[in-house]
Amino acid sequence: MKQFFEKFLKFGVVGVANTVIAYVVYATLVALGLYYLLSSVISFAVSMVNAFYWNNKYVFHENKESRNAMGSAFRMVASYVFSSLIIGNILLYTFVDIFEISAFIAPFFGLCVTVPLNFVLNRFWVFR
């Protein structure tokens, strides 16, 4: 159980850094006038590369030699596309267009769903 919480903490540190990077890219693009969902897709791509690197190197590194790196990369892309891109953008659209929350604030509400979902997918599927 201790290892689980240590991994969750490390995942959180990587996730916070990754979220800051993704949000800066997203907010910059929105501020420049790019449609918020397109900005989200672009920031997703940037954050996915960053997340794979740090999760592979720092969080889930113990099985690195025995697992297939390409398989892990494919599983990570699939899990992030599902959780962060699809679920995240459905939530973003809901918050911005239905609940009329600012496009600059709305991404933070989706994190309550996507962060735990990403951890579970990464821990038990991507970096197994």
C-alpha positions as CSV (number, residue, x, y, z in Angstrom):
1,M,0.0,0.0,0.0
2,K,2.9,2.3,0.8
3,Q,4.3,1.9,-2.8
4,F,0.9,2.7,-4.2
5,F,0.8,6.0,-2.3
6,E,4.4,6.8,-3.2
7,K,3.6,6.3,-6.9
8,F,0.4,8.4,-6.6
9,L,2.5,11.2,-5.0
10,K,5.1,11.0,-7.7
11,F,2.4,10.9,-10.3
12,G,0.9,14.0,-8.7
13,V,4.1,15.9,-8.9
14,V,4.6,15.0,-12.6
15,G,0.9,15.7,-13.1
16,V,1.0,19.2,-11.6
17,A,4.0,20.1,-13.7
18,N,2.4,18.7,-16.8
19,T,-0.9,20.5,-16.0
20,V,0.9,23.8,-15.7
21,I,2.6,23.3,-19.0
22,A,-0.6,22.2,-20.7
23,Y,-2.5,25.1,-19.2
24,V,0.1,27.7,-20.2
25,V,-0.1,26.4,-23.8
26,Y,-3.9,26.2,-23.7
27,A,-4.4,29.7,-22.2
28,T,-1.8,31.3,-24.5
29,L,-3.6,29.9,-27.6
30,V,-7.0,30.9,-26.3
31,A,-5.7,34.4,-25.5
32,L,-4.3,34.6,-29.1
33,G,-7.8,33.9,-30.3
34,L,-7.7,30.2,-31.2
35,Y,-10.9,28.3,-30.5
36,Y,-10.8,26.8,-27.0
37,L,-11.4,23.2,-28.1
38,L,-8.6,23.4,-30.8
39,S,-6.3,25.0,-28.1
40,S,-7.2,22.0,-25.9
41,V,-6.2,19.5,-28.5
42,I,-2.8,21.2,-29.1
43,S,-2.1,21.5,-25.4
44,F,-3.1,17.9,-25.1
45,A,-0.4,16.8,-27.6
46,V,2.3,18.8,-25.8
47,S,1.3,17.5,-22.4
48,M,1.1,13.9,-23.6
49,V,4.7,13.9,-24.8
50,N,5.8,15.5,-21.5
51,A,3.8,13.1,-19.4
52,F,5.1,10.0,-21.1
53,Y,8.7,11.1,-20.7
54,W,8.4,11.8,-16.9
55,N,6.0,9.0,-16.0
56,N,8.4,6.5,-17.8
57,K,11.5,8.0,-16.2
58,Y,10.4,9.0,-12.8
59,V,7.1,7.4,-11.7
60,F,6.7,4.0,-13.2
61,H,10.4,3.3,-13.9
62,E,10.9,0.0,-12.1
63,N,9.7,-2.3,-14.9
64,K,11.3,-0.2,-17.7
65,E,13.7,-2.9,-18.8
66,S,11.2,-5.7,-18.9
67,R,8.3,-3.8,-20.7
68,N,8.0,-3.0,-24.3
69,A,8.6,0.8,-24.7
70,M,6.5,1.0,-27.9
71,G,3.7,-0.9,-26.2
72,S,3.8,1.4,-23.2
73,A,3.8,4.4,-25.6
74,F,0.8,3.1,-27.5
75,R,-1.1,2.3,-24.3
76,M,-0.3,5.7,-22.9
77,V,-1.5,7.5,-26.1
78,A,-4.7,5.4,-26.0
79,S,-5.4,6.1,-22.3
80,Y,-4.7,9.8,-22.6
81,V,-6.8,10.1,-25.7
82,F,-9.7,8.5,-23.9
83,S,-9.3,10.3,-20.5
84,S,-7.8,13.6,-21.3
85,L,-8.7,14.3,-24.9
86,I,-12.2,12.8,-25.2
87,I,-13.5,12.9,-21.6
88,G,-11.6,16.2,-20.9
89,N,-13.0,17.9,-24.0
90,I,-16.5,16.7,-23.4
91,L,-16.2,18.2,-19.9
92,L,-14.6,21.4,-21.2
93,Y,-17.4,21.8,-23.8
94,T,-20.0,21.2,-21.1
95,F,-18.5,23.7,-18.7
96,V,-17.9,26.4,-21.3
97,D,-20.9,26.1,-23.7
98,I,-23.6,24.7,-21.4
99,F,-22.7,26.1,-17.9
100,E,-21.1,29.2,-19.5
101,I,-17.9,29.0,-17.4
102,S,-14.9,31.0,-18.7
103,A,-12.7,29.0,-21.1
104,F,-9.8,30.0,-18.9
105,I,-11.4,28.5,-15.7
106,A,-13.3,25.5,-17.1
107,P,-10.2,23.2,-17.6
108,F,-9.7,23.1,-13.9
109,F,-13.1,21.5,-13.3
110,G,-12.3,18.6,-15.6
111,L,-9.2,17.8,-13.7
112,C,-11.3,16.3,-10.9
113,V,-12.3,13.5,-13.3
114,T,-9.3,13.2,-15.6
115,V,-6.5,13.1,-13.0
116,P,-7.7,10.1,-11.0
117,L,-8.7,8.4,-14.2
118,N,-5.2,9.0,-15.7
119,F,-3.5,7.6,-12.6
120,V,-5.5,4.4,-12.7
121,L,-4.9,3.9,-16.4
122,N,-1.2,4.6,-16.1
123,R,-0.7,2.5,-13.0
124,F,-2.6,-0.6,-14.1
125,W,-2.4,-0.6,-17.9
126,V,0.2,1.7,-19.4
127,F,3.2,1.1,-17.2
128,R,2.4,-2.4,-15.9
